[in-house]
Amino acid sequence: MSTARLLRSVALLCGLVLMTACGGDPGSGPAPMIWDRDVCQRCQMLVSDPDFAAQVRSADGRAHRFDDIGCALLWIDAGEAGGEPREIWVREHGGDEWLAADAARFVKVANSPMGYGYGARQEAPPESLDLAALRRAIRELEDARRSHPR
């Protein structure tokens, strides 16, 4: 193989690796977010506050973005994910990491974008909620909102 052909092949391979790493959706894990541009799948608000962002990988592998974990869980409960989602990811409240929601703990916070009032933490106090307990709490809050509209 000639040197020129080898260099072209290496350049092509490098380009493909960079395209995949810099913008492509890997099909698992959290997809890249564009803050203040991506829209919440449920409420259609801009996803602006990384402290509360969530993502759901639906049964077909597509990433769906949310501005509040409450929106993500209600969207799942409404059957919009096409069955149980493959993955649920949440941004660490006060951090800059994505956490697998089933491994995260959820703490009550003063405010969140849609007012569900929970933030995700990797380590949290004993009174924090796991994902199943959070799902029940969000459903109860949403039921209360519907029975007592503002």
C-alpha positions in Angstrom: 0.0 0.0 0.0 1.4 3.4 -0.9 2.1 6.0 1.7 -0.4 8.4 0.3 -3.2 5.7 0.3 -2.3 4.8 3.9 -2.5 8.4 5.0 -5.9 8.9 3.3 -7.2 5.7 5.0 -5.9 6.9 8.4 -7.4 10.4 7.8 -10.8 8.8 6.9 -10.8 6.6 10.0 -9.9 9.6 12.2 -12.7 11.6 10.7 -15.2 8.8 11.3 -14.1 8.5 14.9 -14.4 12.2 15.5 -17.9 12.5 13.9 -19.1 9.6 16.1 -17.6 11.1 19.2 -18.6 14.7 18.7 -22.2 14.6 17.7 -23.5 11.2 16.9 -26.0 9.5 19.1 -24.3 6.4 20.5 -27.6 4.5 20.9 -27.2 4.0 24.6 -26.4 6.3 27.5 -27.3 10.0 27.6 -27.3 11.7 24.2 -25.7 15.1 23.7 -27.8 18.0 25.0 -28.0 21.5 23.6 -29.0 23.6 26.6 -31.6 26.3 25.8 -32.3 24.7 22.4 -33.5 21.1 23.2 -37.2 20.9 24.1 -38.8 18.8 26.8 -40.7 15.9 25.1 -43.7 16.3 27.5 -44.2 20.0 28.2 -42.4 21.5 25.2 -40.4 23.9 27.4 -36.7 24.5 26.6 -34.3 22.4 28.6 -32.4 25.1 30.3 -31.3 24.0 33.7 -28.8 21.1 33.7 -29.5 20.5 37.4 -32.9 18.9 36.6 -32.5 17.5 33.0 -33.5 13.9 32.3 -33.3 11.6 29.3 -35.2 8.5 28.4 -34.1 5.9 25.9 -37.4 4.6 24.6 -37.9 0.9 23.6 -36.7 1.8 20.0 -33.4 3.3 21.4 -34.2 7.0 20.7 -33.2 9.5 23.2 -36.0 11.8 24.5 -35.1 14.9 26.5 -36.9 16.4 29.5 -36.5 19.6 31.6 -37.7 17.9 34.8 -37.6 14.3 36.0 -41.3 14.6 36.8 -42.0 15.2 33.1 -39.9 12.1 32.1 -41.7 9.8 34.6 -45.2 11.1 33.6 -44.3 10.7 29.9 -43.3 7.1 30.6 -46.5 6.4 32.6 -48.6 7.8 29.7 -47.1 5.0 27.5 -45.2 7.4 25.3 -42.0 5.4 25.5 -43.5 2.5 23.6 -43.2 0.2 26.6 -40.7 0.2 29.4 -37.8 2.4 28.4 -34.3 1.0 27.8 -32.7 3.6 30.1 -33.5 6.6 32.1 -30.7 9.2 32.8 -30.8 12.2 35.1 -28.3 15.0 35.7 -26.8 15.2 39.1 -28.3 18.1 41.0 -25.4 20.5 41.8 -23.0 18.4 39.7 -22.2 18.0 36.0 -22.6 14.2 35.6 -25.3 12.1 34.1 -26.5 9.3 36.5 -28.5 6.2 35.7 -31.8 7.0 37.3 -32.2 3.5 38.8 -28.9 4.0 40.7 -29.6 7.7 41.7 -31.3 9.0 44.8 -33.8 11.8 44.7 -34.0 14.7 47.2 -36.6 17.3 47.7 -35.5 20.7 46.5 -37.2 24.1 46.7 -38.0 24.4 43.0 -37.5 22.5 39.7 -38.5 23.7 36.2 -42.0 22.2 36.3 -42.4 22.3 40.0 -42.1 18.6 40.8 -39.4 19.5 43.3 -36.8 16.7 43.1 -33.2 16.6 42.2 -31.0 13.6 41.6 -27.9 12.8 43.6 -25.4 10.0 43.6 -25.1 10.1 47.3 -28.0 11.4 49.4 -29.4 11.3 52.9 -31.5 8.4 54.2 -34.8 10.2 53.6 -34.1 10.4 49.9 -36.2 8.4 47.4 -35.2 5.7 45.0 -36.7 5.8 41.4 -39.8 3.7 42.3 -40.7 5.9 45.3 -40.1 9.0 43.2 -42.4 7.7 40.5 -45.2 7.2 43.0 -44.6 10.7 44.5 -44.7 12.3 41.1 -47.9 10.5 40.2 -49.5 11.6 43.5 -48.4 15.2 43.0 -49.8 15.2 39.4 -53.1 13.6 40.6 -53.4 16.3 43.3 -52.8 19.0 40.7 -55.5 17.6 38.4 -58.0 17.4 41.2 -57.3 20.9 42.4 -56.5 23.0 39.3 -55.2 26.5 39.9 
